[in-house]
Amino acid sequence: MTDPTGDVAHLIQTALTPVFLLSGIGILLGLFNTRLARVSDDMAHAATLLTGDVSPADDTNLRRHLVRLEHRRWLLDASIVVGGIGGASTCAAAFVLFLGSVGKSAVTGWLIGLFAVALGCTVISLVVFLGDSVLAWRGLRQEGLLPRSINNMAK
């Protein structure tokens, strides 16, 4: 005879794994979005500086900043999309887990596949985010900080 309380407790323990993974993915998505907002603000600021009276050298430097910021925006967009797919796969895996336990059906293949997609997407989003970090670090080393005003550019 099986213990229904033990079965339910095991189901709850198993269901906690995707919850923790989903929580971690949510934190990463928040980080990616915050970083994207900063990049977007810097792009708007650089574009505003370009409308002012700038020297040709400063114009070239600002345009390099804009190109780098555009690449960073693309990488962060990709991180968010792939991370979102990982989060959705985690939710789907938890749903399949419950369906499998309630319906006693064979969902092992679906569960393994969805967890694999969730983990793979999370890893890919982190690798793409690393690309953004490398671009940011490289830009700071080669071009310096984005000037805050036109007056600070010639100095």
C-alpha positions as CSV (number, residue, x, y, z in Angstrom):
1,M,0.0,0.0,0.0
2,T,1.3,3.4,-0.9
3,D,1.3,6.3,1.5
4,P,-0.7,9.2,-0.1
5,T,0.9,11.8,2.2
6,G,4.4,10.6,1.2
7,D,3.4,10.8,-2.5
8,V,2.2,14.4,-2.0
9,A,5.3,15.4,0.0
10,H,7.5,13.9,-2.8
11,L,5.5,15.9,-5.4
12,I,6.0,19.1,-3.5
13,Q,9.7,18.5,-3.1
14,T,10.1,17.8,-6.8
15,A,8.1,20.9,-7.7
16,L,10.4,23.1,-5.7
17,T,13.3,22.6,-8.2
18,P,11.7,24.5,-11.0
19,V,10.5,27.2,-8.6
20,F,14.1,27.9,-7.5
21,L,15.3,27.8,-11.1
22,L,12.5,30.2,-12.1
23,S,13.4,32.5,-9.2
24,G,17.0,32.7,-10.4
25,I,16.0,33.3,-14.0
26,G,13.7,36.1,-12.8
27,I,16.6,37.8,-11.0
28,L,18.8,37.5,-14.1
29,L,16.0,39.0,-16.3
30,G,15.7,41.9,-13.8
31,L,19.5,42.5,-14.0
32,F,19.4,42.3,-17.8
33,N,16.5,44.8,-18.0
34,T,18.3,47.2,-15.6
35,R,21.4,47.1,-17.7
36,L,19.4,47.6,-20.9
37,A,17.8,50.7,-19.4
38,R,21.2,52.2,-18.6
39,V,22.4,51.4,-22.2
40,S,19.3,53.0,-23.6
41,D,19.8,56.1,-21.5
42,D,23.4,56.4,-22.6
43,M,22.3,56.0,-26.3
44,A,19.8,58.8,-25.9
45,H,22.4,61.0,-24.1
46,A,25.1,60.4,-26.8
47,A,22.5,61.2,-29.6
48,T,21.7,64.4,-27.7
49,L,25.4,65.4,-27.5
50,L,25.7,64.8,-31.3
51,T,23.1,67.5,-31.9
52,G,25.3,70.1,-30.2
53,D,28.4,71.9,-31.5
54,V,31.1,69.2,-31.3
55,S,34.5,68.9,-32.9
56,P,35.1,66.3,-35.6
57,A,37.2,64.2,-33.2
58,D,34.5,64.3,-30.5
59,D,31.9,63.5,-33.2
60,T,33.9,60.4,-34.2
61,N,34.2,59.4,-30.5
62,L,30.5,59.8,-29.9
63,R,29.6,57.8,-33.0
64,R,32.0,55.0,-31.8
65,H,30.2,55.1,-28.4
66,L,26.8,54.8,-30.2
67,V,27.9,51.8,-32.3
68,R,29.2,50.0,-29.2
69,L,26.0,50.8,-27.3
70,E,23.9,49.5,-30.2
71,H,25.9,46.2,-30.1
72,R,25.3,46.1,-26.3
73,R,21.6,46.7,-26.7
74,W,21.4,43.9,-29.2
75,L,23.2,41.5,-26.9
76,L,21.0,42.5,-23.9
77,D,17.9,42.0,-26.0
78,A,19.1,38.5,-26.9
79,S,19.8,37.8,-23.3
80,I,16.3,38.8,-22.3
81,V,14.6,36.8,-25.0
82,V,16.6,33.6,-24.4
83,G,16.3,34.0,-20.6
84,G,12.5,34.5,-21.1
85,I,12.4,31.2,-23.1
86,G,14.3,29.5,-20.3
87,G,11.8,30.9,-17.7
88,A,8.8,29.8,-19.9
89,S,10.4,26.3,-20.3
90,T,10.8,26.1,-16.5
91,C,7.1,26.9,-16.0
92,A,6.1,24.4,-18.6
93,A,8.3,21.7,-17.0
94,A,6.6,22.4,-13.6
95,F,3.2,22.1,-15.3
96,V,4.1,18.8,-17.0
97,L,5.4,17.5,-13.7
98,F,2.0,18.2,-12.1
99,L,0.2,16.7,-15.1
100,G,2.3,13.6,-14.9
101,S,1.7,13.1,-11.2
102,V,-2.0,13.8,-11.4
103,G,-2.7,11.9,-14.6
104,K,-0.1,9.1,-14.0
105,S,0.8,9.5,-17.6
106,A,4.2,9.0,-19.2
107,V,5.6,12.6,-19.4
108,T,9.2,11.8,-18.6
109,G,10.4,12.7,-22.0
110,W,8.6,16.1,-22.0
111,L,9.9,16.8,-18.5
112,I,13.5,16.1,-19.4
113,G,13.2,18.1,-22.6
114,L,11.7,21.1,-21.0
115,F,14.3,21.2,-18.2
116,A,17.0,20.8,-20.8
117,V,15.6,23.8,-22.8
118,A,15.3,25.8,-19.6
119,L,18.8,25.1,-18.5
120,G,20.2,25.6,-22.0
121,C,18.5,28.9,-22.5
122,T,19.7,30.1,-19.1
123,V,23.3,29.2,-20.0
124,I,23.0,30.9,-23.4
125,S,21.5,34.0,-21.9
126,L,24.4,34.2,-19.5
127,V,26.9,33.7,-22.3
128,V,25.3,36.5,-24.4
129,F,25.2,38.7,-21.3
130,L,29.0,38.1,-20.9
131,G,29.3,39.4,-24.4
132,D,27.6,42.7,-23.3
133,S,30.0,42.9,-20.3
134,V,33.0,42.4,-22.5
135,L,31.8,45.2,-24.9
136,A,31.2,47.5,-21.9
137,W,34.7,46.8,-20.4
138,R,36.4,47.2,-23.8
139,G,34.6,50.4,-24.5
140,L,35.5,51.9,-21.1
141,R,39.2,51.0,-21.6
142,Q,39.4,52.2,-25.2
143,E,37.0,55.2,-25.3
144,G,36.5,56.1,-21.7
145,L,33.3,57.2,-20.2
146,L,30.6,58.8,-22.3
147,P,30.9,62.6,-21.7
148,R,28.0,64.1,-19.6
149,S,28.0,67.4,-21.5
150,I,29.5,69.1,-24.6
151,N,31.6,71.2,-22.3
152,N,33.4,68.1,-20.9
153,M,34.3,66.8,-24.4
154,A,37.2,69.0,-25.3
155,K,39.0,68.5,-22.0
